Amino acid sequence: HSTNTWHRALAYAIERARELNHYGVHKQIANRLLEPFMWHTVIVSATDWGNFFKLRCAPEAQPEIRNVALLMQE
């Protein structure tokens, strides 16, 4: 099941981030492994959104970003 795969991937990323921390790698670098699993808030500004909406609202766009783009467009 894909949810289990994502949970295993998260557990593996946490293990590797801890390993990098143990070796003294800067936290900023070790955290890169965890970013795909984290929620974050973004503030975006632009003067021209046409190309963004054309690409990201298209039916072929990645569903997750498409949903956000459609909400932004409203």
C-alpha positions in Angstrom: 0.0 0.0 0.0 1.4 3.4 -0.9 0.8 4.9 2.5 2.9 2.2 4.1 5.6 2.9 1.6 5.6 6.6 2.5 5.8 5.8 6.2 8.8 3.5 5.6 10.4 6.2 3.5 9.9 8.7 6.3 11.4 6.4 8.9 14.4 5.8 6.7 14.9 9.5 6.1 14.7 10.2 9.9 17.4 7.5 10.5 19.7 8.9 7.8 19.2 12.5 9.1 20.1 11.3 12.6 23.2 9.5 11.2 24.3 12.7 9.4 23.8 14.6 12.7 25.9 12.1 14.5 28.7 12.7 12.0 28.5 16.5 12.6 26.8 17.4 9.3 25.1 20.8 9.7 21.4 20.5 10.7 20.4 22.5 7.6 21.9 19.9 5.3 20.6 16.9 7.3 17.1 18.4 7.3 17.0 18.3 3.5 16.2 14.6 3.8 13.1 15.4 5.8 11.7 18.2 3.7 9.5 15.9 1.5 7.6 14.8 4.6 7.1 18.2 6.2 4.3 20.7 6.1 5.3 24.3 5.5 3.6 27.6 4.9 4.7 29.7 1.9 4.2 33.3 1.0 4.4 33.9 -2.7 4.3 37.1 -4.7 4.6 37.9 -8.3 3.6 40.5 -10.9 2.6 38.1 -13.6 0.9 34.8 -12.9 -0.3 33.8 -16.4 2.4 31.3 -17.1 2.2 29.7 -13.6 -1.6 29.2 -14.0 -1.2 27.9 -17.6 1.2 25.2 -16.5 0.0 24.4 -13.0 -3.8 24.4 -13.6 -3.5 22.2 -16.7 -5.1 18.7 -16.4 -1.7 17.2 -16.9 -0.1 19.0 -13.9 0.8 17.1 -10.7 -2.5 16.8 -8.9 -1.3 18.2 -5.6 0.1 21.4 -7.1 -2.8 21.6 -9.5 -5.3 21.7 -6.6 -3.3 24.5 -4.9 -3.0 26.4 -8.2 -6.7 26.2 -8.9 -7.4 27.6 -5.4 -4.9 30.4 -6.0 -6.5 31.2 -9.3 -9.9 31.7 -7.6 
